[in-house]
Amino acid sequence: GQVRWVQTNPFLIPSTGGDIWAFIMRDVTREKLAAQEALEKLRRQSHAQKMEALGSLAGGLAHDFNNTLGGIVGALSLIEASIDGNDMCKPVDITRELSVIRKSLQRAASSVRGLMAFTVAAPPRNEPLRLDESVRRVAEFAGRTMGRSIAIAADDLPADAVVVGDAPQVEQLILNLVINAEHSMTIMRATGEPKGGTISLSIRKETVDAGRGDDSDGARPDVKSGAYWAIAVTDQGVGMDARTLARAFDPFFTTKAAEQGSGLGLSMVHLIARQHGGF
């Protein structure tokens, strides 16, 4: 009365009376259930991984807020000085200072929105979203929080790159790739090597023929033919050898030191891409 998963390998045995089909069958139920359990565990850890990603940017985020508050405090000090030095009979022009405060508040609000998008556990959405807007939001957020040695370029972003899905999840995917790119140009470099470089983000349209079996789809049987939007995140970092690349999306696999990463960043990228019908 149980459902079992069975792996089957058929082969032919020639005989004088005709060919005989033979089958080697192996019960893989335990492995299947273990894989599903691991996937569910990975989903539960999604929120924790978001916090880890933000932890990588925490220093830069604090610096950005300090700069923003510094601009507000400076502008307020100038307003106070203008008022104190005035005989109150003449109007004081504080237009420039108010403009500085307004822009600083808008910048702070943008940072808070970025934090909320990456940290608040919200039910998944399934609605049209523009990939160019998501990429720009991540580029702006990361550009303000990463070190000065990192430059972020987001140029080739077509406005018609629209997909159906969950914008915060897609932005988490992009942010994870950007952080991975940053690490490859900073903490992954050998001691004494110059750190930094440019992270380039772009979007392009690709048509995939799943039956062709070329490098575009890795000859994977679960990739469907059709038109896709490809998000590219390119860096000038240390790169990966073939052995590392083969395991890049494995949960908890990492080449970084224990305190520098849990090995969940790229596995979350893989999971979110699959949940959106991509690869």
C-alpha positions in Angstrom: 0.0 0.0 0.0 3.0 2.3 -0.3 4.2 4.5 -3.1 7.8 3.6 -4.0 10.2 5.2 -6.4 12.1 2.8 -8.6 15.0 3.3 -10.9 14.9 1.1 -14.0 17.7 0.2 -16.4 16.5 -1.9 -19.4 18.7 -3.9 -21.7 18.4 -6.6 -24.4 19.6 -10.2 -24.2 19.9 -11.8 -27.6 18.7 -15.5 -27.8 18.0 -18.0 -30.5 14.2 -17.6 -29.9 14.4 -13.8 -30.2 15.6 -10.8 -28.0 14.6 -10.8 -24.4 14.0 -7.5 -22.5 15.7 -7.6 -19.1 15.4 -5.0 -16.4 17.6 -4.1 -13.4 15.3 -2.4 -10.9 16.5 -0.5 -7.8 14.3 1.0 -5.0 15.4 4.6 -4.7 12.6 5.8 -2.4 15.0 6.6 0.5 17.2 8.7 -1.8 14.2 10.5 -3.3 12.7 11.3 0.1 16.1 12.5 1.3 16.4 14.8 -1.7 12.9 16.2 -1.1 13.7 16.8 2.6 16.9 18.6 1.7 15.0 20.8 -0.7 12.4 21.7 2.0 15.2 22.4 4.5 16.8 24.7 1.9 13.5 26.6 1.5 13.2 27.1 5.2 16.7 28.5 5.3 15.9 31.0 2.6 15.2 33.8 5.1 18.4 33.0 7.1 20.4 33.2 3.8 18.9 36.6 3.1 20.2 37.8 6.4 23.6 36.3 5.7 23.7 38.2 2.3 22.8 41.5 4.1 25.5 40.7 6.7 28.0 40.8 3.8 26.9 44.4 3.1 26.3 45.5 6.7 29.5 47.6 7.0 28.8 49.5 3.8 25.1 49.9 4.7 26.0 51.5 8.0 28.5 53.8 6.3 25.8 54.8 3.8 23.4 55.6 6.6 26.1 57.6 8.4 26.7 59.7 5.3 23.0 60.2 4.8 22.5 61.3 8.4 25.6 63.5 8.2 24.1 65.4 5.2 20.8 66.0 7.2 22.6 67.1 10.4 24.9 69.4 8.3 21.9 71.0 6.5 20.0 71.5 9.8 23.1 73.1 11.4 23.3 75.6 8.5 19.5 76.4 8.9 20.0 77.0 12.6 23.0 79.2 12.0 21.1 81.2 9.4 18.1 81.7 11.8 20.3 82.6 14.8 22.3 85.1 12.8 19.2 86.8 11.4 17.3 89.7 13.0 14.1 87.9 12.2 12.9 90.8 10.1 14.3 89.5 6.9 13.4 86.1 5.3 16.0 83.5 5.4 16.6 81.4 2.2 17.0 77.8 3.3 16.0 76.3 -0.1 19.4 74.6 -0.7 19.5 73.1 2.8 16.0 71.8 2.5 16.9 70.2 -0.9 19.9 68.4 0.8 17.6 67.1 3.6 14.9 66.0 1.0 17.5 64.1 -1.1 19.1 62.5 2.0 15.7 61.3 3.3 14.8 59.9 -0.2 18.2 58.0 -0.1 17.5 56.7 3.4 14.0 55.6 2.4 15.5 53.8 -0.6 17.9 51.9 1.6 15.1 51.0 4.0 13.0 49.7 1.1 16.0 47.6 0.0 16.4 46.2 3.4 12.6 45.4 3.7 12.6 43.7 0.3 15.4 41.3 1.3 14.5 40.7 4.9 10.7 40.6 5.3 9.3 37.1 5.0 6.3 37.7 2.6 4.1 35.2 0.8 5.4 34.5 -2.7 3.9 36.6 -5.5 3.1 35.5 -9.0 2.7 38.7 -11.1 4.4 40.4 -14.0 7.7 42.1 -13.1 10.3 44.0 -15.1 13.7 42.5 -14.8 15.4 45.7 -15.8 13.8 47.4 -12.7 14.9 44.6 -10.4 18.5 44.7 -11.7 18.7 48.5 -11.3 17.3 48.3 -7.7 19.9 45.6 -6.8 22.7 47.6 -8.6 21.8 50.8 -6.7 21.5 49.0 -3.3 24.8 47.1 -3.7 26.6 50.0 -5.2 26.0 52.1 -2.1 26.9 49.3 0.3 30.0 47.6 -1.2 33.5 48.9 -0.8 35.0 51.6 -3.0 37.2 49.1 -4.8 34.0 47.7 -6.4 32.3 49.4 -9.4 28.9 48.2 -10.6 27.8 48.7 -14.2 24.2 47.9 -15.3 23.8 49.0 -18.9 22.2 46.6 -21.3 18.8 46.3 -19.7 15.9 46.0 -22.2 12.6 47.5 -20.8 10.6 44.6 -22.4 12.3 42.0 -20.2 9.1 41.1 -18.4 8.5 37.8 -16.6 5.8 36.4 -14.2 7.1 35.7 -10.7 8.1 37.2 -7.4 10.1 40.4 -7.6 11.7 40.2 -4.1 12.8 36.6 -4.8 14.3 37.6 -8.2 16.1 40.5 -6.6 17.5 38.1 -3.9 18.8 35.9 -6.7 20.5 38.9 -8.4 21.9 40.1 -5.1 23.4 36.7 -4.2 25.2 36.7 -7.6 26.5 40.2 -7.1 27.8 39.4 -3.6 29.4 36.3 -5.0 31.0 38.4 -7.7 32.3 40.9 -5.1 33.8 38.1 -2.9 35.6 36.7 -5.9 37.3 40.1 -6.4 38.1 40.8 -2.7 38.2 38.0 0.0 38.9 35.3 -2.5 42.0 37.0 -3.9 45.4 35.8 -2.6 47.2 37.9 0.0 49.1 40.8 -1.6 47.0 40.8 -4.8 45.1 44.0 -5.6 41.4 43.8 -4.6 38.4 45.1 -6.5 37.1 45.4 -10.1 33.9 45.9 -12.0 30.7 43.9 -11.7 28.7 44.1 -14.9 24.9 43.3 -15.0 23.0 42.8 -18.2 19.9 41.1 -19.6 19.6 39.4 -23.0 17.0 37.3 -24.8 17.9 33.7 -25.6 16.1 30.9 -27.4 16.8 27.5 -26.1 16.4 24.2 -28.1 16.4 21.6 -25.3 16.9 18.8 -27.9 20.1 20.4 -29.2 22.1 19.4 -26.1 24.6 22.2 -26.4 26.3 24.2 -23.6 23.4 26.7 -23.4 21.3 24.3 -21.4 23.8 21.8 -20.2 22.0 19.0 -22.1 19.5 18.8 -19.1 16.4 16.8 -19.8 14.2 19.1 -17.6 15.0 22.3 -19.5 12.1 23.3 -21.8 12.6 24.7 -25.3 11.5 28.3 -25.8 12.4 31.9 -25.3 14.1 33.0 -22.1 15.5 36.1 -20.5 19.1 35.6 -19.4 20.5 37.7 -16.5 24.3 37.9 -16.7 26.4 38.9 -13.8 30.1 39.2 -14.8 33.1 40.0 -12.6 36.9 40.2 -12.8 37.5 37.9 -9.9 39.4 34.6 -9.4 36.9 32.4 -11.3 36.3 28.7 -10.7 38.1 25.6 -11.9 36.0 22.7 -13.4 35.7 20.8 -10.2 34.4 23.8 -8.2 32.1 24.8 -11.0 30.5 21.3 -11.0 29.5 21.8 -7.4 28.8 25.5 -7.4 25.1 25.1 -6.8 25.3 22.3 -4.2 23.8 23.4 -0.8 26.5 24.1 1.8 29.4 23.7 -0.7 31.8 26.7 -0.4 35.4 27.4 -1.1 35.4 30.3 1.4 36.4 30.2 5.0 33.7 29.2 7.5 33.1 32.7 8.7 32.8 34.1 5.2 29.9 32.0 3.8 27.6 29.1 4.5 27.5 27.8 0.9 23.8 28.6 0.5 24.1 31.7 -1.7 24.3 30.0 -5.1 22.1 27.1 -4.1 19.4 29.7 -3.4 20.0 31.2 -6.8 19.5 27.8 -8.4 16.3 27.2 -6.3 14.7 30.6 -7.2 15.5 30.2 -10.9 13.9 26.7 -10.9 10.8 28.0 -9.1 10.4 30.6 -11.8 10.6 28.0 -14.6 14.2 28.9 -15.5 17.6 27.4 -15.1 
